[in-house]
Amino acid sequence: MKLFISENIDKSIQGYVIIPIVYGEFDLTKIPDNSATEIVAIDAIDSIKYDKIKTFISTIITKMRIGCNLYLGGTDIYAVSRHIIDGTNSLEAINTELLNKTGAYSLKFILELLKDSGVRINSATFKGDNYEISAIRPKN
């Protein structure tokens, strides 16, 4: 089973089970543990409330089969902060970027949560202020 987790379900991928994020909330209770072969949640992190982010990551991990690929992404709050301080982005651009978010995290913070959950990080890349992580649930 392939899962697509996003607040923007209009960008869903054909052949994936859609898990919508609505007002920072998500529901994976109908997805059996260890059933996902691939999870795409490229823009999900910014949609999760701070007090739910650890639960979100741990819940995703429980849904992953061994060998499952995870694609996760969000906006790096440190990169946005640097642009505020050095003035490289306009106030309008920064407000537009931040006001559409439910949570604000750093790549480092999300990587630590993933590593603590036992997944192996394949790659972590930046595209502007955004990051994308590719990870896999290893055999051991």
Secondary structure by P-SEA (a helix, b strand, c coil): cbbbbccccccccccccccccccccccccccccccccbbbccccccccccccaaaaaaaaaaaccccbbbbbccccaaaaaaaaaaccccaaaaaaacccccccccaaaaaaaaaaaccccccccccccbbbbbbbbccc
